[in-house]
């Protein structure tokens, strides 16, 4: 064959290849299913390659299995396309090697004889003279399977050109197959989702219908309609969801171990509903009460329960084909049972019906419980309203009494301050009176000397010396009295007026202690102040003085009983915009039981010995209320008491 003839044959083959690829592309868009596509693809490939033996295997990575979805062979019979063959490693077969390695494989008869394909029990085909396998690779690089052609004739093997051409064909088939399978998966998914949506819509409609019925029951339970109408509504709601031609509602009275049947509808009984209470017969309804579980009882189940002694033989209609009962449970107690049953052998209740009845029973139990609770609430409302006025009056009286006691406590504190200051100021005033009396006596003597002409230079110097001493005594003691009066006046004004002002904390603490000096002199303890002199506060000094006074007096009364010495430390520091004020003593401390009640009103460990129990309560209210702060306490027996307060240095303007 000359060169022109060879070139013409090559061009014809290339045209055939191009036509085949175009046909495969069109098939991927027009084929209705995978079998149709693969059969048409095989036919197209056979026009350019020897493909009398052709198969396609698809791989599922989820369970590592192969399916031979298309198989045409001159010798071997095809497998079921739906059957899955597990593969564990690439050495099991040539097909497994192509799929798991993702590499093309060309095997001649001689090469196959030298290769040990070990575990090929799942696929034992006839040995081929020449076997070509190419991976079907997806666009993301994953291998979705393999396409294989093979020849059993030694005189009909594949050339290098055939092998290269088959590789191109395999890539094109993989692309088309990916598109087709994706479309099929999408269509299948849409169909499955459509079915799911239809089921969901039907279930949703049924659920909405049930929910509307339950809302209707709940709404009726909140009204004063007769209970018979409420029970009838329950039956109507149940009948829209399940077979409920025979339906009853039993109420269980646990204390008396009795039952009543206020609603009863039955095909074979004309009995009126039984509101009267009767002993609960040991039947299926009693079994539901005992187990507190919904029960589905058919004839076989009834026989089992009778044999086990759980229920007695039926004394009603014997042709019951199915019986379902669900307990109405409120809290942990069964308040009743809802029952539906069928006498028709063609009508059976199932587990879904039982679940639905149990769901209804839960809501009906809540509705009936609310109805009963409403009745009880209405009955109790009048009693509560009658007692409410009495309790309100009593509470107002208690509040007035507590406020009055707190006012008395404040006045008593202020009165004690007055008495202490009066006692303290009595000493310098007494000295002043004595000094004045002494000067008067000396003046009489000096006038007598002058009248008698005895007032000479020596006696005049004596007069001046006496006057100088008396004036120094008067000056020192009048100043001391003035300081006491000023301190008392400032503390008293602050406590009584409750005015807000700016003050130096250290100086004000000294004034508070100065007013408490009479009490401190009678106590075996020493009070120390540790406060920066520059610390200024814009707050309510009257409230602060009451707090410090009550805490110091509390320590004097309780902390040092039975001791001959002790220390009270009043310390103040700043932290940001807050003042941390601590009043601590090293006294006997407190046990936890007393510490937990430290701020309770009227609680005191000195009941009957002068304690009212309002001092620390007033401290808590002043710190957390007027001073806008917080307070904490800490103590242990023998370790003293620490009262820690956090207050705003500059109280916010209200």
C-alpha positions as CSV (number, residue, x, y, z in Angstrom):
1,X,0.0,0.0,0.0
2,X,1.5,3.3,-1.0
3,X,1.8,6.3,1.3
4,X,-1.2,8.1,-0.1
5,X,-3.5,5.1,0.6
6,X,-2.1,4.8,4.1
7,X,-2.7,8.5,4.7
8,X,-6.2,8.2,3.4
9,X,-7.0,5.3,5.7
10,X,-5.5,7.2,8.7
11,X,-7.7,10.2,7.9
12,X,-10.7,8.0,7.6
13,X,-10.0,6.5,11.0
14,X,-9.5,9.9,12.6
15,X,-12.8,11.0,11.1
16,X,-14.4,7.9,12.5
17,X,-12.9,8.6,15.9
18,X,-14.2,12.2,15.9
19,X,-17.6,11.0,14.8
20,X,-17.6,8.4,17.6
21,X,-16.7,11.0,20.3
22,X,-19.4,13.3,19.0
23,X,-21.9,10.5,19.2
24,X,-20.9,9.6,22.7
25,X,-21.3,13.2,23.7
26,X,-24.8,13.4,22.2
27,X,-25.7,10.1,23.9
28,X,-24.8,11.5,27.3
29,X,-27.4,14.2,26.7
30,X,-30.1,12.1,25.0
31,X,-29.9,8.7,26.6
32,X,-32.7,7.9,29.0
33,X,-30.9,5.4,31.2
34,X,-27.4,4.0,31.8
35,X,-28.0,0.7,29.9
36,X,-29.1,2.5,26.8
37,X,-26.1,4.9,27.0
38,X,-23.5,2.1,27.5
39,X,-25.0,-0.1,24.7
40,X,-24.9,2.8,22.3
41,X,-21.4,3.7,23.4
42,X,-20.2,0.1,22.9
43,X,-21.7,0.2,19.4
44,X,-19.9,3.5,18.6
45,X,-16.5,2.2,20.0
46,X,-16.8,-1.0,18.0
47,X,-16.7,1.1,14.8
48,X,-13.1,2.1,15.5
49,X,-11.7,-0.7,17.7
50,X,-12.1,-4.4,18.0
51,X,-14.7,-4.5,20.9
52,X,-16.4,-7.8,20.6
53,X,-15.6,-8.2,24.3
54,X,-16.5,-5.0,26.2
55,X,-17.5,-4.3,29.8
56,X,-17.8,-1.3,32.2
57,X,-17.4,-1.7,36.0
58,X,-18.5,1.0,38.4
59,X,-16.8,1.4,41.8
60,X,-18.5,2.5,45.1
61,X,-15.9,3.9,47.5
62,X,-18.4,3.8,50.4
63,X,-18.4,0.0,50.6
64,X,-15.4,-0.8,48.3
65,X,-17.5,-2.8,45.8
66,X,-17.7,-3.2,42.0
67,X,-20.8,-3.5,39.9
68,X,-20.5,-4.8,36.3
69,X,-23.2,-2.6,34.9
70,X,-22.5,-3.5,31.3
71,X,-21.0,-6.7,30.1
72,X,-20.7,-8.2,26.5
73,X,-18.4,-11.1,26.0
74,X,-18.0,-13.9,23.4
75,X,-17.1,-16.5,26.0
76,X,-18.2,-15.6,29.5
77,X,-21.8,-15.0,30.7
78,X,-22.7,-11.6,32.2
79,X,-23.3,-11.1,35.9
80,X,-26.3,-9.4,37.5
81,X,-25.7,-5.6,37.0
82,X,-27.0,-5.0,40.5
83,X,-24.7,-7.5,42.3
84,X,-21.8,-6.0,44.2
85,X,-18.4,-7.6,44.4
86,X,-16.1,-6.5,47.2
87,X,-12.5,-5.7,46.4
88,X,-9.8,-5.4,49.0
89,X,-6.5,-4.7,47.2
90,X,-5.2,-4.2,43.7
91,X,-3.8,-7.7,43.3
92,X,-7.1,-9.4,43.2
93,X,-7.7,-8.9,39.5
94,X,-6.7,-6.6,36.6
95,X,-10.0,-4.7,37.0
96,X,-9.3,-4.2,40.7
97,X,-5.8,-3.0,39.8
98,X,-7.1,-0.4,37.4
99,X,-9.8,0.9,39.8
100,X,-7.7,1.0,43.0
101,X,-4.5,2.4,41.4
102,X,-6.2,4.7,38.9
103,X,-3.6,3.6,36.3
104,X,-4.2,2.1,32.8
105,X,-3.3,-1.6,32.4
106,X,-2.3,-3.6,29.3
107,X,-2.0,-7.4,29.8
108,X,-1.1,-10.0,27.1
109,X,-1.5,-13.7,27.5
110,X,2.2,-14.1,28.3
111,X,2.1,-11.3,30.9
112,X,-1.0,-12.7,32.5
113,X,0.7,-16.1,32.9
114,X,3.5,-14.5,34.8
115,X,1.3,-12.4,37.1
116,X,-0.4,-13.9,40.2
117,X,-3.9,-12.5,40.5
118,X,-4.5,-13.8,44.0
119,X,-8.0,-13.4,45.3
120,X,-10.1,-13.3,42.2
121,X,-12.9,-15.6,43.5
122,X,-15.5,-12.9,42.9
123,X,-14.5,-12.7,39.2
124,X,-13.1,-15.8,37.4
125,X,-13.3,-15.0,33.6
126,X,-11.6,-16.7,30.7
127,X,-7.9,-15.6,30.1
128,X,-7.6,-13.2,27.2
129,X,-4.9,-13.0,24.5
130,X,-4.9,-9.3,25.1
131,X,-6.6,-7.3,27.9
132,X,-6.9,-3.5,27.9
133,X,-8.3,-1.6,31.0
134,X,-8.6,2.1,31.5
135,X,-9.8,4.0,34.6
136,X,-12.9,6.1,34.4
137,X,-11.8,9.2,36.2
138,X,-14.1,12.0,37.4
139,X,-13.4,15.7,36.9
140,X,-12.2,15.9,40.6
141,X,-9.7,13.1,40.1
142,X,-11.6,10.3,41.8
143,X,-12.0,7.0,40.0
144,X,-15.6,6.0,39.3
145,X,-14.7,2.6,37.7
146,X,-13.1,1.0,34.6
147,X,-13.8,0.3,31.0
148,X,-12.3,-2.8,29.5
149,X,-11.9,-4.4,26.0
150,X,-10.3,-7.7,25.4
151,X,-9.5,-10.2,22.7
152,X,-9.4,-14.0,22.9
153,X,-7.7,-14.4,19.5
154,X,-3.9,-14.4,19.3
155,X,-4.1,-13.0,15.8
156,X,-6.2,-10.1,16.9
157,X,-4.3,-8.1,19.4
158,X,-4.2,-4.3,19.9
159,X,-1.6,-2.1,18.4
160,X,0.1,0.9,20.1
161,X,-2.3,3.2,18.1
162,X,-5.3,1.1,19.3
163,X,-4.1,1.4,22.9
164,X,-3.6,5.2,22.7
165,X,-6.9,5.6,21.0
166,X,-8.7,3.5,23.6
167,X,-7.2,5.8,26.3
168,X,-8.8,8.8,24.6
169,X,-12.1,6.9,24.2
170,X,-12.0,6.0,28.0
171,X,-11.5,9.6,29.0
172,X,-14.4,10.7,26.7
173,X,-16.6,7.9,28.1
174,X,-15.8,9.0,31.7
175,X,-16.8,12.6,31.0
176,X,-20.0,11.6,29.4
177,X,-20.7,8.9,32.0
178,X,-20.2,11.5,34.8
179,X,-22.6,13.8,33.2
180,X,-25.2,11.1,32.7
181,X,-24.9,9.6,36.2
182,X,-25.1,13.0,37.7
183,X,-28.2,13.8,35.8
184,X,-29.7,10.4,36.8
185,X,-28.7,11.0,40.4
186,X,-30.3,14.4,40.3
187,X,-33.5,13.1,38.8
188,X,-33.6,10.2,41.2
189,X,-33.0,12.6,44.1
190,X,-35.8,14.9,42.8
191,X,-38.2,12.0,42.6
192,X,-37.3,10.7,46.0
193,X,-37.5,14.1,47.5
194,X,-40.9,14.6,45.8
195,X,-42.1,11.5,47.4
196,X,-40.7,12.6,50.8
197,X,-42.3,16.0,50.4
198,X,-45.7,14.4,49.6
199,X,-45.4,12.2,52.7
200,X,-44.3,15.2,54.8
201,X,-47.2,17.3,53.4
202,X,-49.7,14.5,54.3
203,X,-48.2,14.0,57.7
204,X,-48.1,17.8,58.3
205,X,-51.7,18.1,57.3
206,X,-52.6,15.3,59.7
207,X,-50.4,16.9,62.5
208,X,-52.0,20.3,61.9
209,X,-55.4,18.8,62.1
210,X,-54.5,17.1,65.3
211,X,-52.9,20.3,66.7
212,X,-56.1,22.3,65.8
213,X,-58.1,19.7,67.7
214,X,-55.8,19.9,70.7
215,X,-56.0,23.7,70.6
216,X,-59.8,23.4,70.6
217,X,-59.6,21.1,73.6
218,X,-57.3,23.5,75.5
219,X,-59.5,26.4,74.7
220,X,-62.6,24.6,75.9
221,X,-60.8,23.6,79.1
222,X,-60.3,27.3,79.8
223,X,-64.0,28.1,79.6
224,X,-66.9,27.1,81.8
225,X,-68.6,24.8,79.2
226,X,-70.0,21.5,80.6
227,X,-67.4,18.7,80.9
228,X,-69.6,16.6,78.6
229,X,-68.9,19.0,75.7
230,X,-65.2,18.8,76.4
231,X,-65.2,15.0,76.4
232,X,-67.2,14.9,73.2
233,X,-64.7,17.2,71.6
234,X,-61.9,14.9,72.6
235,X,-63.7,12.0,70.9
236,X,-64.3,14.0,67.7
237,X,-60.6,14.9,67.6
238,X,-59.5,11.3,68.1
239,X,-62.0,10.1,65.4
240,X,-60.4,12.3,62.8
241,X,-57.1,10.6,63.4
242,X,-57.9,7.0,64.1
243,X,-60.7,4.4,64.3
244,X,-62.7,5.5,67.4
245,X,-66.2,4.2,66.9
246,X,-65.9,2.7,70.3
247,X,-64.4,5.3,72.7
248,X,-64.4,6.0,76.4
249,X,-62.8,8.3,79.0
250,X,-62.2,6.8,82.4
251,X,-61.2,9.0,85.4
252,X,-59.1,7.3,88.1
253,X,-59.5,8.3,91.7
254,X,-56.3,7.1,93.3
255,X,-57.0,7.7,96.9
256,X,-60.2,5.6,96.8
257,X,-58.9,3.2,94.2
258,X,-62.0,3.8,92.2
259,X,-63.0,4.8,88.7
260,X,-65.7,6.7,86.9
261,X,-66.7,6.7,83.2
262,X,-68.1,10.2,82.4
263,X,-67.9,9.6,78.6
264,X,-68.7,6.2,76.9
265,X,-69.6,5.5,73.3
266,X,-69.9,1.8,72.2
267,X,-71.5,0.0,69.3
268,X,-72.8,-2.8,71.4
269,X,-73.7,-1.0,74.6
270,X,-76.4,1.6,75.2
271,X,-75.1,2.4,78.8
272,X,-75.2,6.0,79.8
273,X,-71.9,7.5,81.0
274,X,-71.3,6.5,84.6
275,X,-70.3,9.5,86.8
276,X,-70.7,7.4,89.9
277,X,-67.5,5.9,91.2
278,X,-67.1,2.2,91.1
279,X,-64.4,-0.3,92.0
280,X,-61.8,-0.6,89.2
281,X,-62.2,-4.0,87.6
282,X,-58.9,-5.8,86.8
283,X,-59.2,-5.4,83.0
284,X,-57.1,-3.7,80.3
285,X,-57.9,-0.3,81.7
286,X,-56.7,-1.2,85.1
287,X,-53.5,-2.7,83.5
288,X,-52.8,0.7,81.9
289,X,-53.3,2.4,85.3
290,X,-50.8,0.0,87.0
291,X,-48.1,0.1,84.3
292,X,-48.6,3.9,83.5
293,X,-47.8,3.0,79.9
294,X,-50.0,3.0,76.8
295,X,-51.1,-0.5,75.8
296,X,-52.0,-2.1,72.4
297,X,-53.9,-5.4,73.1
298,X,-55.1,-7.7,70.4
299,X,-56.6,-11.2,71.1
300,X,-53.2,-12.9,71.3
301,X,-51.8,-10.2,73.6
302,X,-55.0,-10.5,75.7
303,X,-54.5,-14.2,76.1
304,X,-50.9,-13.7,77.2
305,X,-52.0,-11.1,79.9
306,X,-54.8,-13.4,81.1
307,X,-52.4,-16.3,81.4
308,X,-49.9,-14.1,83.3
309,X,-52.7,-13.0,85.7
310,X,-52.3,-9.4,84.7
311,X,-55.9,-9.0,83.6
312,X,-59.1,-11.1,84.0
313,X,-61.2,-12.6,81.2
314,X,-63.3,-10.1,79.4
315,X,-66.8,-9.7,80.8
316,X,-67.9,-7.5,78.0
317,X,-68.2,-8.1,74.2
318,X,-65.8,-11.0,73.3
319,X,-65.2,-10.1,69.7
320,X,-62.7,-7.3,70.3
321,X,-60.2,-7.4,67.5
322,X,-58.0,-4.6,69.0
323,X,-57.9,-2.4,72.0
324,X,-55.7,0.6,72.7
325,X,-55.6,2.6,75.9
326,X,-53.3,5.5,77.0
327,X,-52.9,6.9,80.5
328,X,-53.6,10.5,81.3
329,X,-50.7,11.4,83.6
330,X,-50.4,14.6,85.7
331,X,-47.1,14.8,87.4
332,X,-46.4,11.2,88.5
333,X,-50.0,10.2,89.0
334,X,-52.5,8.6,86.6
335,X,-55.6,10.7,86.5
336,X,-57.5,8.5,84.0
337,X,-57.3,6.5,80.8
338,X,-58.5,7.2,77.2
339,X,-59.6,4.0,75.4
340,X,-60.5,3.2,71.7
341,X,-61.4,-0.3,70.5
342,X,-62.5,-2.2,67.5
343,X,-64.9,-5.2,67.2
344,X,-64.4,-5.5,63.4
345,X,-61.8,-8.1,62.5
346,X,-61.0,-6.1,59.4
347,X,-60.1,-3.0,61.5
348,X,-56.9,-3.1,63.7
349,X,-55.2,-0.5,65.5
350,X,-51.4,-0.3,65.1
351,X,-48.5,1.2,67.0
352,X,-48.9,4.6,65.2
353,X,-52.5,4.8,66.5
354,X,-51.3,4.0,70.0
355,X,-48.6,6.7,69.8
356,X,-51.2,9.2,68.6
357,X,-53.6,8.3,71.4
358,X,-50.8,8.6,74.0
359,X,-50.0,12.0,72.6
360,X,-53.6,13.1,72.8
361,X,-53.9,11.6,76.4
362,X,-51.0,13.8,77.5
363,X,-52.6,17.0,76.2
364,X,-56.1,16.0,77.5
365,X,-54.6,15.3,80.9
366,X,-53.1,18.7,81.0
367,X,-56.4,20.3,79.8
368,X,-58.5,18.5,82.5
369,X,-55.9,19.3,85.1
370,X,-56.1,22.9,84.2
371,X,-59.8,22.8,84.3
372,X,-59.8,21.3,87.7
373,X,-57.2,23.7,88.8
374,X,-59.3,26.6,87.6
375,X,-62.3,25.4,89.6
376,X,-60.1,25.1,92.7
377,X,-58.6,28.5,92.0
378,X,-62.0,30.1,91.7
379,X,-63.1,28.4,95.0
380,X,-59.9,29.6,96.7
381,X,-60.0,33.1,95.1
382,X,-62.6,34.4,97.5
383,X,-60.7,33.1,100.6
384,X,-57.5,34.7,99.3
385,X,-59.2,38.0,98.6
386,X,-60.7,38.0,102.1
387,X,-57.4,37.2,103.7
388,X,-55.5,39.5,101.4
389,X,-56.9,42.7,103.0
390,X,-56.0,41.3,106.5
391,X,-52.5,40.4,105.4
392,X,-52.0,43.8,103.8
393,X,-53.1,45.5,107.0
394,X,-50.9,43.3,109.0
395,X,-47.9,43.9,106.7
396,X,-48.4,47.6,106.8
397,X,-48.5,47.5,110.6
398,X,-45.3,45.5,110.6
399,X,-43.6,47.9,108.3
400,X,-44.7,50.8,110.4
401,X,-43.5,49.1,113.5
402,X,-40.1,48.3,112.0
403,X,-39.7,51.9,110.7
404,X,-40.7,53.2,114.2
405,X,-38.2,50.9,115.8
406,X,-35.5,52.0,113.4
407,X,-36.3,55.6,114.2
408,X,-36.2,54.9,117.9
409,X,-32.8,53.2,117.3
410,X,-31.5,56.3,115.6
411,X,-32.9,58.6,118.3
412,X,-31.5,56.3,121.0
413,X,-28.1,56.5,119.3
414,X,-28.4,60.3,119.1
415,X,-29.6,60.4,122.7
416,X,-26.6,58.3,123.8
417,X,-24.4,60.7,121.9
418,X,-25.9,63.6,123.7
419,X,-25.5,62.0,127.1
420,X,-21.9,61.0,126.4
421,X,-21.0,64.5,125.1
422,X,-22.8,66.1,128.1
423,X,-20.8,63.9,130.4
424,X,-17.6,64.6,128.5
425,X,-18.1,68.4,128.4
426,X,-18.9,68.5,132.1
427,X,-15.2,68.2,133.1
428,X,-13.8,71.2,131.2
429,X,-16.9,73.3,132.2
430,X,-16.4,72.3,135.9
431,X,-12.7,73.3,135.7
432,X,-13.8,76.6,134.2
433,X,-16.3,77.2,137.0
434,X,-13.7,76.4,139.6
435,X,-11.1,78.7,138.0
436,X,-13.7,81.5,137.8
437,X,-14.6,81.0,141.5
438,X,-11.0,81.2,142.4
439,X,-10.5,84.5,140.5
440,X,-13.6,85.9,142.2
441,X,-12.1,85.0,145.6
442,X,-8.8,86.5,144.7
443,X,-10.5,89.7,143.5
444,X,-12.1,90.1,146.8
445,X,-8.7,89.7,148.5
446,X,-7.1,92.1,146.0
447,X,-9.8,94.8,146.6
448,X,-9.3,94.5,150.4
449,X,-5.6,94.9,150.0
450,X,-6.2,97.9,147.8
451,X,-8.7,99.4,150.3
452,X,-6.3,98.9,153.2
453,X,-3.4,100.3,151.2
454,X,-1.5,97.0,151.4
455,X,-1.4,96.4,147.6
456,X,2.3,96.9,147.0
457,X,4.5,95.9,144.0
458,X,5.1,92.4,145.3
459,X,1.4,91.7,146.0
460,X,0.5,93.2,142.6
461,X,2.9,90.7,140.8
462,X,1.3,87.9,142.8
463,X,-2.1,89.1,141.5
464,X,-0.9,89.1,137.9
465,X,0.6,85.6,138.3
466,X,-2.7,84.2,139.7
467,X,-4.7,85.8,136.9
468,X,-2.3,84.4,134.3
469,X,-2.7,80.8,135.6
470,X,-6.5,81.2,135.9
471,X,-6.8,82.5,132.3
472,X,-4.7,79.7,130.9
473,X,-6.9,77.2,132.7
474,X,-10.0,78.9,131.4
475,X,-8.7,79.1,127.8
476,X,-7.6,75.5,127.6
477,X,-10.9,74.1,129.0
478,X,-13.2,76.4,127.1
479,X,-11.4,75.4,123.8
480,X,-11.8,71.8,124.8
481,X,-15.5,72.3,125.4
482,X,-15.9,74.1,122.1
483,X,-14.3,71.2,120.2
484,X,-16.6,68.8,121.9
485,X,-19.6,71.0,121.1
486,X,-18.5,71.4,117.5
487,X,-18.0,67.7,117.0
488,X,-21.4,66.9,118.6
489,X,-23.1,69.6,116.6
490,X,-21.7,68.3,113.3
491,X,-22.5,64.7,114.0
492,X,-25.9,65.5,115.3
493,X,-26.8,67.7,112.4
494,X,-25.6,65.1,109.9
495,X,-27.5,62.3,111.5
496,X,-30.8,64.3,111.9
497,X,-30.8,66.2,108.6
498,X,-29.4,63.6,106.2
499,X,-27.8,66.3,104.0
500,X,-25.3,65.4,101.4
501,X,-22.0,67.4,101.4
502,X,-18.2,67.1,100.7
503,X,-16.1,66.2,103.7
504,X,-12.7,64.8,104.6
505,X,-13.1,61.2,105.7
506,X,-10.1,61.1,108.1
507,X,-11.2,64.2,109.9
508,X,-14.8,63.1,110.0
509,X,-13.8,59.7,111.5
510,X,-11.9,61.5,114.2
511,X,-15.0,63.6,115.0
512,X,-17.1,60.4,115.3
513,X,-14.6,58.8,117.7
514,X,-14.5,62.1,119.7
515,X,-18.2,61.9,120.2
516,X,-17.8,58.2,121.2
517,X,-15.0,59.0,123.7
518,X,-17.3,58.6,126.8
519,X,-18.2,55.0,125.7
520,X,-14.7,54.2,124.7
521,X,-13.3,55.2,128.1
522,X,-15.6,52.6,129.7
523,X,-14.3,49.8,127.4
524,X,-11.1,47.8,127.6
525,X,-10.4,48.4,123.9
526,X,-8.4,50.9,121.8
527,X,-9.8,52.3,118.6
528,X,-7.3,53.2,115.8
529,X,-8.0,55.0,112.5
530,X,-5.9,54.4,109.4
531,X,-7.1,56.8,106.7
532,X,-5.3,59.1,104.2
533,X,-5.6,62.7,105.3
534,X,-6.3,63.8,101.7
535,X,-9.3,61.4,101.2
536,X,-12.4,63.5,100.3
537,X,-15.9,62.1,99.9
538,X,-19.0,63.6,98.4
539,X,-21.7,61.6,100.1
540,X,-24.0,61.5,103.1
541,X,-21.9,61.9,106.3
542,X,-24.9,61.4,108.6
543,X,-25.5,57.9,107.2
544,X,-21.7,57.2,107.4
545,X,-21.6,58.3,111.1
546,X,-24.5,56.0,111.9
547,X,-22.8,53.1,110.2
548,X,-19.4,53.6,111.9
549,X,-21.1,54.3,115.3
550,X,-23.2,51.2,115.1
551,X,-20.3,49.0,114.1
552,X,-18.0,50.4,116.8
553,X,-20.7,50.0,119.4
554,X,-21.5,46.5,118.1
555,X,-17.9,45.5,118.7
556,X,-17.9,47.2,122.1
557,X,-21.0,45.2,123.1
558,X,-20.1,41.8,121.7
559,X,-16.4,41.5,120.8
560,X,-14.6,41.9,124.1
561,X,-16.9,40.2,126.6
562,X,-14.7,38.5,129.2
563,X,-11.5,40.2,127.9
564,X,-9.4,42.9,129.5
565,X,-8.0,44.4,126.3
566,X,-8.8,44.6,122.6
567,X,-8.4,46.7,119.4
568,X,-10.8,48.1,116.8
569,X,-9.2,49.2,113.6
570,X,-11.1,51.6,111.2
571,X,-9.2,51.6,107.9
572,X,-10.0,53.3,104.6
573,X,-8.3,53.1,101.2
574,X,-9.3,54.0,97.6
575,X,-9.7,51.7,94.7
576,X,-10.6,53.5,91.5
577,X,-13.6,55.7,92.2
578,X,-14.6,53.7,95.3
579,X,-13.7,53.9,98.9
580,X,-13.0,50.7,100.8
581,X,-13.9,51.1,104.5
582,X,-13.3,48.3,106.9
583,X,-14.2,48.1,110.6
584,X,-12.4,45.2,112.2
585,X,-11.9,44.0,115.8
586,X,-9.7,41.3,117.3
587,X,-12.4,40.0,119.6
588,X,-14.1,36.7,120.2
589,X,-15.5,36.4,116.7
590,X,-18.7,34.7,115.6
591,X,-19.9,31.2,114.7
592,X,-21.3,30.6,111.2
593,X,-24.9,30.3,112.4
594,X,-24.8,33.8,113.9
595,X,-22.7,35.2,111.0
596,X,-25.3,34.1,108.5
597,X,-28.0,36.1,110.4
598,X,-25.8,39.1,111.1
599,X,-27.9,41.6,109.1
600,X,-31.3,40.1,109.9
601,X,-33.7,42.6,111.6
602,X,-34.4,41.9,115.3
603,X,-31.7,39.2,115.5
604,X,-29.3,39.7,118.4
605,X,-27.2,37.5,120.7
606,X,-27.9,39.9,123.6
607,X,-31.6,39.6,123.8
608,X,-32.8,41.0,127.1
609,X,-29.4,42.7,127.8
610,X,-29.9,45.8,125.8
611,X,-29.7,44.5,122.2
612,X,-32.5,45.2,119.8
613,X,-31.2,43.5,116.7
614,X,-31.7,46.6,114.5
615,X,-28.3,48.1,114.6
616,X,-26.6,45.9,112.0
617,X,-29.8,45.8,109.9
618,X,-29.8,49.6,109.8
619,X,-26.1,49.5,108.8
620,X,-26.9,47.2,105.9
621,X,-29.7,49.4,104.6
622,X,-27.7,52.6,104.9
623,X,-24.6,51.1,103.1
624,X,-26.6,49.5,100.3
625,X,-29.2,52.2,100.0
626,X,-28.2,55.7,101.1
627,X,-24.5,55.3,100.4
628,X,-25.0,53.2,97.3
629,X,-22.4,50.6,98.2
630,X,-22.0,46.9,99.2
631,X,-21.1,45.2,102.4
632,X,-19.5,41.9,103.4
633,X,-18.5,40.3,106.7
634,X,-16.0,37.7,107.7
635,X,-15.4,36.1,111.1
636,X,-14.4,32.9,112.8
637,X,-14.5,32.0,116.5
638,X,-11.5,33.6,118.2
639,X,-10.5,35.5,115.1
640,X,-12.5,38.7,115.5
641,X,-14.9,40.3,113.1
642,X,-14.3,42.2,109.8
643,X,-17.0,44.3,108.2
644,X,-15.8,45.4,104.7
645,X,-17.7,48.1,102.8
646,X,-17.3,49.5,99.3
647,X,-18.8,52.9,98.7
648,X,-18.7,55.5,95.9
649,X,-16.2,58.3,96.7
650,X,-18.4,60.7,94.8
651,X,-22.0,59.5,95.0
652,X,-23.8,59.7,91.7
653,X,-26.4,62.5,91.5
654,X,-29.9,61.0,91.5
